[in-house]
Amino acid sequence: MKLLFFNLLLIAAGISCATARVAGTQATQPEQAIRTGADQTEKYIPYLTGKRVAVLANPTTRIGDKHLVDSLLARGIKIVKAFGPEHGFRGDADAGASVSDAVDVKTGIPVISLYGKKNKPSKEDLADVDIMIFDVQDVGTRFYTYINVMGRIMEACAENHKELLILDRPNPNGYLVDGPVLDMRLKSGIGAYPIPIAHGLTIAELAQMINGEGWLPHKMKAQLKIIPVAHYTHDRPYTLPVPPSPNLNTQQSILLYPSLCLFEGTIVSQGRGTYYPFTVLGAPALKGKYDFSFTPVSIKGMSATPLHKDQTCYGLDLRTYDMTDLIRERKINIRWMIDLYNAYPNRSKFFDRTQSNQMGDINKLAGVYDFKKQIIEGKSEAEIRKSWEPGLAAYKKMREKYLLYP
C-alpha cells in the first residue's frame, strides 16, 4: 500500500515510473507521459486547416496550459464560433445557473450557450460550420452533465451532416465501473443513457458506444474522428491539470464524486458552499452524532444558495480519506449513505425533497427506483449490490466493444 501511495504521489507531481524486475533486482524505467488528444496537434491541425471550425469548450479545453481556442486561433485555424456547456465557455457561471449567449471578450468569437434557452446546436448554428470539435474533460460518471452535452452535439452533427472531431482525454475514474445501470424510465438531464453510475469510459469511448448501440434518435450515427490519448490505460492514475468544474476543485473531490454525488438526493450537504466541496458530508440535524462540522455559505462562481446555507453541518470529513482503499476496492462507497441514513434523527426527512429546492431526485441520481427503498428498508451493502449485478455484468460485456485503451 505504501508503494502504491508513493507512486500516486509521484504521478500527481508529474513523475511516474514503471518498475520491471530484471535478474532478481528492481530496475526503474520512466513511463511515457500521457498526452491528451488536444496535445497531439500534429495529428489534427493539418486536418483543420482551411475548414470553418466550431468548438464545444470550457476551461478544461486546453493545449498544454493554454485554452484550445486561443491556441488554434494563434495557429491560423478559422474558428467561427464556440459553444458553452454548464458553467459556460470560460467557466464563470454557478452550477445549475442558466448561461446566456455572448461574445468572448478575449477573442471576439460568438459563444452560444447550450445551458440556457437551448441544449443543442440548431441547423442555423451549424450552417457555416464544416467541422465541430468536442474537447471537454469528463470525470467518468453518468450524472456529470458534459456527457449529455456530447450526446446532443453528436445528434446535431448527425442531423446536419457535420463531422465531429473528439480530442480525447483520460478519465480520472477510469478504473471504476460500478453502480446500477440507468432505468430509462428515469432518463433526465443527469442521466441520458443506460450506463452505470461510474461508466469506466473516456469521452471518445462513450461516443463510440452511443453510436454503436443506436442511442441517438432514430438510431442516427454521428461521423466521428477521434484523436486518442497517448500512453493511457484505464488503470493509470491521472491528476487533472485544470478543475473540470468549480465544485470539483481537487483531485480528492474528483475521486470521491462517484460516491458523494448521490447525496445530492438527500438532506445531507456535500460541502457546496465551502472551498472543499465533495470532500465533506453533513447536516445540522446530525449535531451530537458527529464531531466534525462545517458551515456552507454563498460563494460566487461555486454555489450562490447552497443547501443549509449559513447553518453548521455535522458529519464526515473525507478530505484526508485514503483513496488507495477506494481504488483497490473498485467500488463506489455506499456505506456512507447507509451510515448517515441510520444516524439521521428523523429518517423520514432524509430523502424528502419538499424541505429544500436544493435537493436532487435520489431516484434519478441512482438511476433506479429500488435504491432509495433499499436504504429505507435497511438492506445491507451486499444485498443492494446484488440487485445491480445483472445489469452491470451486461454493461461490462458491452463496454469491451468500445474500449480504445487497455
C-alpha positions as a Markdown table, in Angstrom:
| # | Residue | x | y | z |
|---|---|---|---|---|
| 1 | Met | 0.0 | 0.0 | 0.0 |
| 2 | Lys | 2.9 | 2.3 | 0.8 |
| 3 | Leu | 4.4 | 1.7 | -2.6 |
| 4 | Leu | 1.1 | 2.4 | -4.3 |
| 5 | Phe | 0.7 | 5.6 | -2.3 |
| 6 | Phe | 4.2 | 6.7 | -3.2 |
| 7 | Asn | 3.6 | 6.1 | -6.9 |
| 8 | Leu | 0.4 | 8.1 | -6.7 |
| 9 | Leu | 2.3 | 11.0 | -5.2 |
| 10 | Leu | 4.9 | 10.7 | -8.0 |
| 11 | Ile | 2.2 | 10.8 | -10.6 |
| 12 | Ala | 0.5 | 13.7 | -9.0 |
| 13 | Ala | 3.8 | 15.6 | -9.2 |
| 14 | Gly | 4.1 | 14.8 | -12.9 |
| 15 | Ile | 6.6 | 12.0 | -12.3 |
| 16 | Ser | 5.7 | 8.3 | -12.9 |
| 17 | Cys | 7.6 | 5.1 | -13.0 |
| 18 | Ala | 7.3 | 1.6 | -14.4 |
| 19 | Thr | 9.1 | -1.0 | -12.3 |
| 20 | Ala | 10.5 | -4.1 | -14.0 |
| 21 | Arg | 12.2 | -7.0 | -12.3 |
| 22 | Val | 15.4 | -7.8 | -14.1 |
| 23 | Ala | 17.8 | -10.7 | -13.0 |
| 24 | Gly | 16.4 | -10.6 | -9.5 |
| 25 | Thr | 16.8 | -6.8 | -9.0 |
| 26 | Gln | 14.5 | -3.9 | -9.4 |
| 27 | Ala | 15.1 | -1.6 | -12.4 |
| 28 | Thr | 13.1 | 1.6 | -12.7 |
| 29 | Gln | 12.2 | 3.0 | -16.1 |
| 30 | Pro | 10.2 | 6.2 | -16.7 |
| 31 | Glu | 6.8 | 5.7 | -18.2 |
| 32 | Gln | 5.9 | 7.8 | -21.2 |
| 33 | Ala | 3.9 | 10.8 | -20.3 |
| 34 | Ile | 0.2 | 10.8 | -21.0 |
| 35 | Arg | -0.6 | 13.1 | -24.0 |
| 36 | Thr | -4.2 | 14.2 | -24.4 |
| 37 | Gly | -5.8 | 14.3 | -27.8 |
| 38 | Ala | -5.6 | 18.1 | -27.8 |
| 39 | Asp | -1.9 | 18.0 | -27.0 |
| 40 | Gln | -1.2 | 15.9 | -30.2 |
| 41 | Thr | -1.6 | 18.9 | -32.5 |
| 42 | Glu | 0.4 | 17.2 | -35.3 |
| 43 | Lys | -2.5 | 14.7 | -35.7 |
| 44 | Tyr | -5.3 | 17.2 | -36.3 |
| 45 | Ile | -4.2 | 20.8 | -37.1 |
| 46 | Pro | -3.4 | 19.9 | -40.7 |
| 47 | Tyr | -6.9 | 18.3 | -40.9 |
| 48 | Leu | -8.5 | 21.6 | -39.7 |
| 49 | Thr | -6.6 | 23.9 | -42.0 |
| 50 | Gly | -8.9 | 25.6 | -44.4 |
| 51 | Lys | -12.1 | 24.4 | -42.6 |
| 52 | Arg | -14.6 | 26.5 | -40.7 |
| 53 | Val | -14.5 | 25.2 | -37.2 |
| 54 | Ala | -16.8 | 25.3 | -34.2 |
| 55 | Val | -15.7 | 24.2 | -30.7 |
| 56 | Leu | -17.6 | 23.0 | -27.7 |
| 57 | Ala | -15.4 | 24.2 | -24.9 |
| 58 | Asn | -14.9 | 25.1 | -21.3 |
| 59 | Pro | -11.8 | 25.9 | -19.2 |
| 60 | Thr | -10.6 | 22.3 | -19.4 |
| 61 | Thr | -10.3 | 22.6 | -23.2 |
| 62 | Arg | -6.6 | 23.1 | -23.4 |
| 63 | Ile | -3.4 | 22.5 | -25.3 |
| 64 | Gly | -0.8 | 22.4 | -22.5 |
| 65 | Asp | -1.5 | 25.4 | -20.3 |
| 66 | Lys | -3.3 | 27.5 | -23.0 |
| 67 | His | -7.0 | 27.3 | -24.0 |
| 68 | Leu | -7.6 | 25.3 | -27.2 |
| 69 | Val | -9.5 | 28.1 | -28.9 |
| 70 | Asp | -6.7 | 30.6 | -28.2 |
| 71 | Ser | -4.1 | 28.2 | -29.4 |
| 72 | Leu | -5.9 | 27.3 | -32.6 |
| 73 | Leu | -6.5 | 30.9 | -33.5 |
| 74 | Ala | -2.8 | 31.6 | -33.0 |
| 75 | Arg | -2.0 | 28.7 | -35.4 |
| 76 | Gly | -4.3 | 30.2 | -38.1 |
| 77 | Ile | -7.3 | 27.9 | -37.7 |
| 78 | Lys | -10.6 | 29.6 | -38.6 |
| 79 | Ile | -12.9 | 29.3 | -35.6 |
| 80 | Val | -16.3 | 30.7 | -36.5 |
| 81 | Lys | -18.0 | 30.1 | -33.1 |
| 82 | Ala | -17.8 | 28.4 | -29.8 |
| 83 | Phe | -20.5 | 26.6 | -27.7 |
| 84 | Gly | -20.5 | 26.6 | -23.9 |
| 85 | Pro | -21.9 | 23.9 | -21.6 |
| 86 | Glu | -22.9 | 24.2 | -17.9 |
| 87 | His | -20.7 | 26.8 | -16.1 |
| 88 | Gly | -20.1 | 28.5 | -19.5 |
| 89 | Phe | -17.3 | 28.7 | -22.1 |
| 90 | Arg | -14.8 | 30.3 | -19.7 |
| 91 | Gly | -16.3 | 28.6 | -16.6 |
| 92 | Asp | -17.6 | 31.6 | -14.7 |
| 93 | Ala | -21.2 | 30.5 | -14.1 |
| 94 | Asp | -22.6 | 28.9 | -10.9 |
| 95 | Ala | -23.6 | 25.2 | -11.0 |
| 96 | Gly | -27.1 | 24.9 | -12.5 |
| 97 | Ala | -27.3 | 28.6 | -13.4 |
| 98 | Ser | -28.7 | 29.4 | -16.9 |
| 99 | Val | -26.0 | 30.8 | -19.2 |
| 100 | Ser | -26.7 | 33.3 | -22.0 |
| 101 | Asp | -25.2 | 33.7 | -25.4 |
| 102 | Ala | -22.3 | 36.2 | -25.5 |
| 103 | Val | -19.2 | 37.3 | -27.4 |
| 104 | Asp | -16.0 | 36.1 | -25.9 |
| 105 | Val | -14.1 | 39.2 | -24.7 |
| 106 | Lys | -10.7 | 37.7 | -25.3 |
| 107 | Thr | -11.2 | 36.6 | -28.9 |
| 108 | Gly | -14.4 | 38.3 | -30.2 |
| 109 | Ile | -15.8 | 34.9 | -31.1 |
| 110 | Pro | -19.6 | 34.4 | -30.7 |
| 111 | Val | -20.3 | 31.9 | -27.9 |
| 112 | Ile | -23.6 | 30.1 | -28.0 |
| 113 | Ser | -24.8 | 28.7 | -24.7 |
| 114 | Leu | -26.1 | 25.1 | -24.5 |
| 115 | Tyr | -27.1 | 25.5 | -20.9 |
| 116 | Gly | -29.9 | 28.1 | -21.2 |
| 117 | Lys | -32.5 | 28.6 | -23.8 |
| 118 | Lys | -31.2 | 25.7 | -25.9 |
| 119 | Asn | -29.4 | 22.5 | -25.2 |
| 120 | Lys | -28.0 | 21.6 | -28.6 |
| 121 | Pro | -26.8 | 23.5 | -31.7 |
| 122 | Ser | -29.5 | 24.3 | -34.2 |
| 123 | Lys | -29.4 | 23.9 | -38.0 |
| 124 | Glu | -28.7 | 27.7 | -38.2 |
| 125 | Asp | -25.9 | 27.4 | -35.7 |
| 126 | Leu | -24.1 | 24.8 | -37.8 |
| 127 | Ala | -24.9 | 26.3 | -41.3 |
| 128 | Asp | -21.5 | 28.0 | -41.6 |
| 129 | Val | -19.5 | 25.2 | -39.9 |
| 130 | Asp | -17.5 | 22.4 | -41.6 |
| 131 | Ile | -16.4 | 20.5 | -38.5 |
| 132 | Met | -17.2 | 20.6 | -34.8 |
| 133 | Ile | -14.6 | 19.9 | -32.1 |
| 134 | Phe | -15.5 | 18.4 | -28.7 |
| 135 | Asp | -12.8 | 18.7 | -26.1 |
| 136 | Val | -14.1 | 18.8 | -22.5 |
| 137 | Gln | -12.7 | 17.0 | -19.5 |
| 138 | Asp | -15.1 | 14.4 | -18.1 |
| 139 | Val | -14.9 | 12.6 | -14.7 |
| 140 | Gly | -16.5 | 9.3 | -15.6 |
| 141 | Thr | -19.9 | 9.4 | -14.0 |
| 142 | Arg | -23.4 | 9.2 | -15.5 |
| 143 | Phe | -24.7 | 12.2 | -13.7 |
| 144 | Tyr | -21.9 | 14.6 | -14.8 |
| 145 | Thr | -23.7 | 16.6 | -17.4 |
| 146 | Tyr | -20.9 | 17.0 | -20.0 |
| 147 | Ile | -21.6 | 13.5 | -21.5 |
| 148 | Asn | -25.2 | 14.5 | -22.1 |
| 149 | Val | -23.9 | 17.6 | -23.9 |
| 150 | Met | -21.7 | 15.4 | -26.1 |
| 151 | Gly | -24.7 | 13.2 | -27.0 |
| 152 | Arg | -26.7 | 16.3 | -28.1 |
| 153 | Ile | -23.7 | 17.6 | -30.1 |
| 154 | Met | -23.5 | 14.2 | -31.8 |
| 155 | Glu | -27.2 | 14.4 | -32.5 |
| 156 | Ala | -26.9 | 17.8 | -34.1 |
| 157 | Cys | -23.9 | 16.8 | -36.1 |
| 158 | Ala | -25.7 | 13.7 | -37.4 |
| 159 | Glu | -28.8 | 15.7 | -38.3 |
| 160 | Asn | -26.8 | 18.3 | -40.2 |
| 161 | His | -24.2 | 16.0 | -41.7 |
| 162 | Lys | -21.3 | 17.7 | -39.9 |
| 163 | Glu | -18.2 | 15.8 | -38.8 |
| 164 | Leu | -17.3 | 15.7 | -35.1 |
| 165 | Leu | -13.7 | 15.7 | -34.0 |
| 166 | Ile | -13.3 | 14.4 | -30.5 |
| 167 | Leu | -10.0 | 15.2 | -28.8 |
| 168 | Asp | -10.0 | 12.5 | -26.1 |
| 169 | Arg | -8.9 | 13.0 | -22.5 |
| 170 | Pro | -8.2 | 10.5 | -19.7 |
| 171 | Asn | -11.0 | 9.5 | -17.3 |
| 172 | Pro | -9.6 | 10.2 | -13.8 |
| 173 | Asn | -12.1 | 7.5 | -12.5 |
| 174 | Gly | -11.3 | 5.2 | -15.5 |
| 175 | Tyr | -10.6 | 2.2 | -13.2 |
| 176 | Leu | -14.1 | 2.3 | -11.9 |
| 177 | Val | -17.2 | 0.5 | -13.4 |
| 178 | Asp | -19.8 | 0.3 | -10.8 |
| 179 | Gly | -23.4 | 1.2 | -9.7 |
| 180 | Pro | -26.8 | 0.4 | -11.1 |
| 181 | Val | -27.4 | 0.8 | -14.8 |
| 182 | Leu | -29.9 | 3.6 | -15.5 |
| 183 | Asp | -33.5 | 2.5 | -15.8 |
| 184 | Met | -34.5 | 4.5 | -18.9 |
| 185 | Arg | -37.9 | 5.4 | -17.2 |
| 186 | Leu | -35.7 | 7.7 | -15.1 |
| 187 | Lys | -34.0 | 9.4 | -18.1 |
| 188 | Ser | -33.2 | 13.0 | -17.3 |
| 189 | Gly | -30.6 | 15.8 | -17.5 |
| 190 | Ile | -28.5 | 13.8 | -15.1 |
| 191 | Gly | -28.9 | 10.5 | -16.8 |
| 192 | Ala | -29.4 | 10.1 | -20.5 |
| 193 | Tyr | -28.0 | 6.6 | -21.3 |
| 194 | Pro | -28.3 | 3.1 | -19.9 |
| 195 | Ile | -24.9 | 3.1 | -18.2 |
| 196 | Pro | -23.9 | 2.7 | -14.6 |
| 197 | Ile | -23.1 | 5.5 | -12.2 |
| 198 | Ala | -19.3 | 5.0 | -12.9 |
| 199 | His | -19.1 | 4.1 | -16.6 |
| 200 | Gly | -15.3 | 3.5 | -16.9 |
| 201 | Leu | -15.0 | 5.1 | -20.4 |
| 202 | Thr | -13.3 | 8.1 | -21.8 |
| 203 | Ile | -15.4 | 10.7 | -23.7 |
| 204 | Ala | -14.4 | 9.1 | -27.1 |
| 205 | Glu | -15.1 | 5.6 | -25.9 |
| 206 | Leu | -18.6 | 6.7 | -24.8 |
| 207 | Ala | -19.2 | 8.4 | -28.1 |
| 208 | Gln | -18.4 | 5.2 | -29.9 |
| 209 | Met | -20.9 | 3.4 | -27.6 |
| 210 | Ile | -23.6 | 6.0 | -28.2 |
| 211 | Asn | -23.1 | 5.5 | -31.9 |
| 212 | Gly | -22.7 | 1.7 | -31.8 |
| 213 | Glu | -25.7 | 1.0 | -29.6 |
| 214 | Gly | -28.0 | 3.3 | -31.6 |
| 215 | Trp | -28.8 | 5.6 | -28.7 |
| 216 | Leu | -29.2 | 8.7 | -30.8 |
| 217 | Pro | -32.7 | 9.5 | -32.0 |
| 218 | His | -33.8 | 7.3 | -34.9 |
| 219 | Lys | -30.5 | 5.4 | -34.4 |
| 220 | Met | -28.7 | 8.1 | -36.3 |
| 221 | Lys | -24.9 | 7.9 | -36.2 |
| 222 | Ala | -22.5 | 10.8 | -35.9 |
| 223 | Gln | -19.5 | 10.9 | -38.2 |
| 224 | Leu | -16.7 | 10.8 | -35.7 |
| 225 | Lys | -13.0 | 11.5 | -36.0 |
| 226 | Ile | -11.1 | 10.6 | -32.8 |
| 227 | Ile | -7.6 | 11.6 | -31.6 |
| 228 | Pro | -7.0 | 9.1 | -28.8 |
| 229 | Val | -4.9 | 9.8 | -25.6 |
| 230 | Ala | -1.4 | 8.6 | -25.9 |
| 231 | His | 0.2 | 6.3 | -23.3 |
| 232 | Tyr | -3.1 | 6.0 | -21.3 |
| 233 | Thr | -4.6 | 2.9 | -19.7 |
| 234 | His | -7.8 | 2.9 | -17.6 |
| 235 | Asp | -5.8 | 1.8 | -14.5 |
| 236 | Arg | -3.2 | 4.5 | -14.8 |
| 237 | Pro | -3.8 | 7.3 | -12.3 |
| 238 | Tyr | -4.2 | 10.7 | -13.8 |
| 239 | Thr | -4.3 | 14.0 | -12.0 |
| 240 | Leu | -6.3 | 16.7 | -13.8 |
| 241 | Pro | -4.3 | 19.8 | -14.6 |
| 242 | Val | -7.5 | 22.0 | -14.5 |
| 243 | Pro | -10.6 | 21.5 | -12.3 |
| 244 | Pro | -13.3 | 20.1 | -14.5 |
| 245 | Ser | -15.9 | 22.4 | -12.8 |
| 246 | Pro | -15.8 | 24.9 | -9.9 |
| 247 | Asn | -17.2 | 22.3 | -7.3 |
| 248 | Leu | -14.7 | 19.6 | -8.3 |
| 249 | Asn | -11.6 | 21.7 | -7.4 |
| 250 | Thr | -9.3 | 19.0 | -6.0 |
| 251 | Gln | -8.2 | 15.5 | -7.1 |
| 252 | Gln | -9.7 | 14.2 | -3.9 |
| 253 | Ser | -13.1 | 15.6 | -4.8 |
| 254 | Ile | -12.9 | 14.1 | -8.3 |
| 255 | Leu | -12.2 | 10.7 | -7.0 |
| 256 | Leu | -14.9 | 10.9 | -4.3 |
| 257 | Tyr | -17.5 | 12.3 | -6.7 |
| 258 | Pro | -18.9 | 9.0 | -8.0 |
| 259 | Ser | -19.8 | 8.1 | -4.3 |
| 260 | Leu | -20.7 | 11.5 | -2.9 |
| 261 | Cys | -22.9 | 12.9 | -5.7 |
| 262 | Leu | -25.7 | 10.5 | -4.7 |
| 263 | Phe | -26.0 | 12.7 | -1.5 |
| 264 | Glu | -27.5 | 15.4 | -3.7 |
| 265 | Gly | -30.7 | 13.4 | -3.5 |
| 266 | Thr | -30.6 | 13.7 | 0.3 |
| 267 | Ile | -30.8 | 16.4 | 3.1 |
| 268 | Val | -27.1 | 15.9 | 3.6 |
| 269 | Ser | -24.8 | 18.6 | 2.2 |
| 270 | Gln | -21.7 | 17.5 | 0.2 |
| 271 | Gly | -19.9 | 20.7 | 1.0 |
| 272 | Arg | -21.3 | 23.0 | -1.7 |
| 273 | Gly | -20.8 | 26.5 | -0.3 |
| 274 | Thr | -17.4 | 25.6 | 1.1 |
| 275 | Tyr | -14.0 | 25.7 | -0.6 |
| 276 | Tyr | -13.7 | 21.9 | -0.3 |
| 277 | Pro | -17.0 | 20.6 | -1.9 |
| 278 | Phe | -17.4 | 16.9 | -2.5 |
| 279 | Thr | -15.0 | 16.0 | 0.3 |
| 280 | Val | -17.3 | 16.5 | 3.3 |
| 281 | Leu | -20.8 | 15.4 | 4.3 |
| 282 | Gly | -23.0 | 16.8 | 6.9 |
| 283 | Ala | -26.3 | 18.3 | 8.1 |
| 284 | Pro | -27.5 | 20.4 | 11.0 |
| 285 | Ala | -29.6 | 17.6 | 12.4 |
| 286 | Leu | -26.5 | 15.4 | 12.8 |
| 287 | Lys | -25.2 | 17.5 | 15.7 |
| 288 | Gly | -24.3 | 15.2 | 18.6 |
| 289 | Lys | -23.8 | 12.3 | 16.2 |
| 290 | Tyr | -20.5 | 13.6 | 14.7 |
| 291 | Asp | -17.8 | 15.9 | 15.9 |
| 292 | Phe | -16.6 | 17.3 | 12.6 |
| 293 | Ser | -18.5 | 20.4 | 11.4 |
| 294 | Phe | -18.6 | 22.9 | 8.5 |
| 295 | Thr | -20.8 | 25.9 | 7.5 |
| 296 | Pro | -22.0 | 26.3 | 3.9 |
| 297 | Val | -22.1 | 30.0 | 2.7 |
| 298 | Ser | -22.8 | 31.7 | -0.6 |
| 299 | Ile | -19.7 | 31.6 | -2.8 |
| 300 | Lys | -19.9 | 33.4 | -6.2 |
| 301 | Gly | -19.0 | 31.1 | -9.1 |
| 302 | Met | -19.4 | 27.9 | -6.9 |
| 303 | Ser | -22.7 | 28.0 | -5.1 |
| 304 | Ala | -24.9 | 31.0 | -4.5 |
| 305 | Thr | -27.5 | 29.3 | -2.4 |
| 306 | Pro | -26.1 | 26.1 | -1.1 |
| 307 | Leu | -28.1 | 23.5 | 1.0 |
| 308 | His | -28.1 | 24.5 | 4.7 |
| 309 | Lys | -26.7 | 28.0 | 3.9 |
| 310 | Asp | -25.2 | 29.7 | 7.0 |
| 311 | Gln | -26.1 | 26.7 | 9.2 |
| 312 | Thr | -23.5 | 24.5 | 10.9 |
| 313 | Cys | -23.5 | 21.0 | 9.5 |
| 314 | Tyr | -22.1 | 17.9 | 11.3 |
| 315 | Gly | -20.8 | 14.8 | 9.6 |
| 316 | Leu | -17.8 | 13.3 | 7.9 |
| 317 | Asp | -14.5 | 14.9 | 6.8 |
| 318 | Leu | -13.2 | 12.9 | 3.8 |
| 319 | Arg | -10.5 | 15.4 | 2.8 |
| 320 | Thr | -7.8 | 13.1 | 4.0 |
| 321 | Tyr | -9.6 | 9.8 | 3.3 |
| 322 | Asp | -7.1 | 7.3 | 1.8 |
| 323 | Met | -8.2 | 7.0 | -1.8 |
| 324 | Thr | -6.0 | 3.9 | -2.3 |
| 325 | Asp | -8.6 | 1.9 | -0.3 |
| 326 | Leu | -11.4 | 3.1 | -2.7 |
| 327 | Ile | -9.3 | 2.5 | -5.8 |
| 328 | Arg | -8.3 | -1.0 | -4.6 |
| 329 | Glu | -12.0 | -2.0 | -4.0 |
| 330 | Arg | -13.1 | -0.7 | -7.4 |
| 331 | Lys | -16.5 | 0.2 | -5.9 |
| 332 | Ile | -18.4 | 3.4 | -5.2 |
| 333 | Asn | -18.8 | 3.7 | -1.5 |
| 334 | Ile | -22.5 | 3.3 | -0.4 |
| 335 | Arg | -21.6 | 2.6 | 3.2 |
| 336 | Trp | -21.5 | 6.3 | 3.9 |
| 337 | Met | -25.1 | 6.6 | 2.6 |
| 338 | Ile | -26.2 | 3.7 | 4.8 |
| 339 | Asp | -24.4 | 5.1 | 7.9 |
| 340 | Leu | -25.7 | 8.6 | 7.6 |
| 341 | Tyr | -29.2 | 7.5 | 6.9 |
| 342 | Asn | -29.1 | 5.3 | 10.1 |
| 343 | Ala | -27.6 | 8.2 | 12.1 |
| 344 | Tyr | -30.2 | 10.8 | 10.9 |
| 345 | Pro | -32.7 | 11.6 | 13.8 |
| 346 | Asn | -35.8 | 11.9 | 11.5 |
| 347 | Arg | -35.2 | 9.4 | 8.8 |
| 348 | Ser | -38.5 | 10.3 | 7.0 |
| 349 | Lys | -36.8 | 13.6 | 6.1 |
| 350 | Phe | -33.6 | 12.1 | 4.7 |
| 351 | Phe | -34.9 | 11.9 | 1.1 |
| 352 | Asp | -37.7 | 14.4 | 1.4 |
| 353 | Arg | -37.3 | 17.0 | -1.4 |
| 354 | Thr | -40.1 | 19.2 | -0.1 |
| 355 | Gln | -37.7 | 20.6 | 2.5 |
| 356 | Ser | -35.4 | 22.3 | 0.0 |
| 357 | Asn | -35.3 | 23.2 | -3.7 |
| 358 | Gln | -31.5 | 22.5 | -3.5 |
| 359 | Met | -32.1 | 18.7 | -3.2 |
| 360 | Gly | -32.0 | 16.5 | -6.2 |
| 361 | Asp | -34.1 | 13.4 | -7.0 |
| 362 | Ile | -32.4 | 10.4 | -5.5 |
| 363 | Asn | -34.2 | 8.1 | -8.0 |
| 364 | Lys | -32.7 | 9.9 | -10.9 |
| 365 | Leu | -29.3 | 10.2 | -9.3 |
| 366 | Ala | -29.2 | 6.5 | -8.5 |
| 367 | Gly | -30.8 | 5.7 | -11.8 |
| 368 | Val | -33.2 | 3.1 | -10.3 |
| 369 | Tyr | -36.3 | 3.2 | -8.1 |
| 370 | Asp | -35.0 | 0.4 | -5.8 |
| 371 | Phe | -32.0 | 2.2 | -4.2 |
| 372 | Lys | -34.0 | 4.6 | -2.0 |
| 373 | Lys | -36.3 | 1.8 | -1.0 |
| 374 | Gln | -33.4 | -0.5 | -0.1 |
| 375 | Ile | -31.7 | 2.2 | 2.1 |
| 376 | Ile | -35.0 | 2.8 | 3.9 |
| 377 | Glu | -35.6 | -0.9 | 4.4 |
| 378 | Gly | -32.2 | -1.4 | 5.9 |
| 379 | Lys | -30.8 | -3.6 | 3.2 |
| 380 | Ser | -27.1 | -4.4 | 3.5 |
| 381 | Glu | -24.5 | -3.2 | 1.1 |
| 382 | Ala | -24.2 | -6.8 | -0.2 |
| 383 | Glu | -27.9 | -7.0 | -0.8 |
| 384 | Ile | -28.0 | -3.7 | -2.6 |
| 385 | Arg | -25.0 | -4.6 | -4.8 |
| 386 | Lys | -26.6 | -8.0 | -5.7 |
| 387 | Ser | -29.5 | -6.1 | -7.3 |
| 388 | Trp | -27.1 | -4.2 | -9.5 |
| 389 | Glu | -25.3 | -7.3 | -10.8 |
| 390 | Pro | -27.4 | -8.4 | -13.8 |
| 391 | Gly | -27.4 | -5.0 | -15.5 |
| 392 | Leu | -23.8 | -4.3 | -14.5 |
| 393 | Ala | -22.5 | -7.6 | -15.9 |
| 394 | Ala | -24.3 | -7.0 | -19.2 |
| 395 | Tyr | -22.9 | -3.4 | -19.4 |
| 396 | Lys | -19.3 | -4.6 | -18.8 |
| 397 | Lys | -19.6 | -7.1 | -21.6 |
| 398 | Met | -21.0 | -4.4 | -23.9 |
| 399 | Arg | -18.3 | -1.9 | -22.8 |
| 400 | Glu | -15.5 | -4.2 | -24.1 |
| 401 | Lys | -16.5 | -3.5 | -27.7 |
| 402 | Tyr | -15.8 | 0.2 | -27.5 |
| 403 | Leu | -12.6 | 0.4 | -25.5 |
| 404 | Leu | -9.7 | 2.3 | -27.1 |
| 405 | Tyr | -7.4 | 1.7 | -24.1 |
| 406 | Pro | -6.4 | -1.4 | -22.1 |
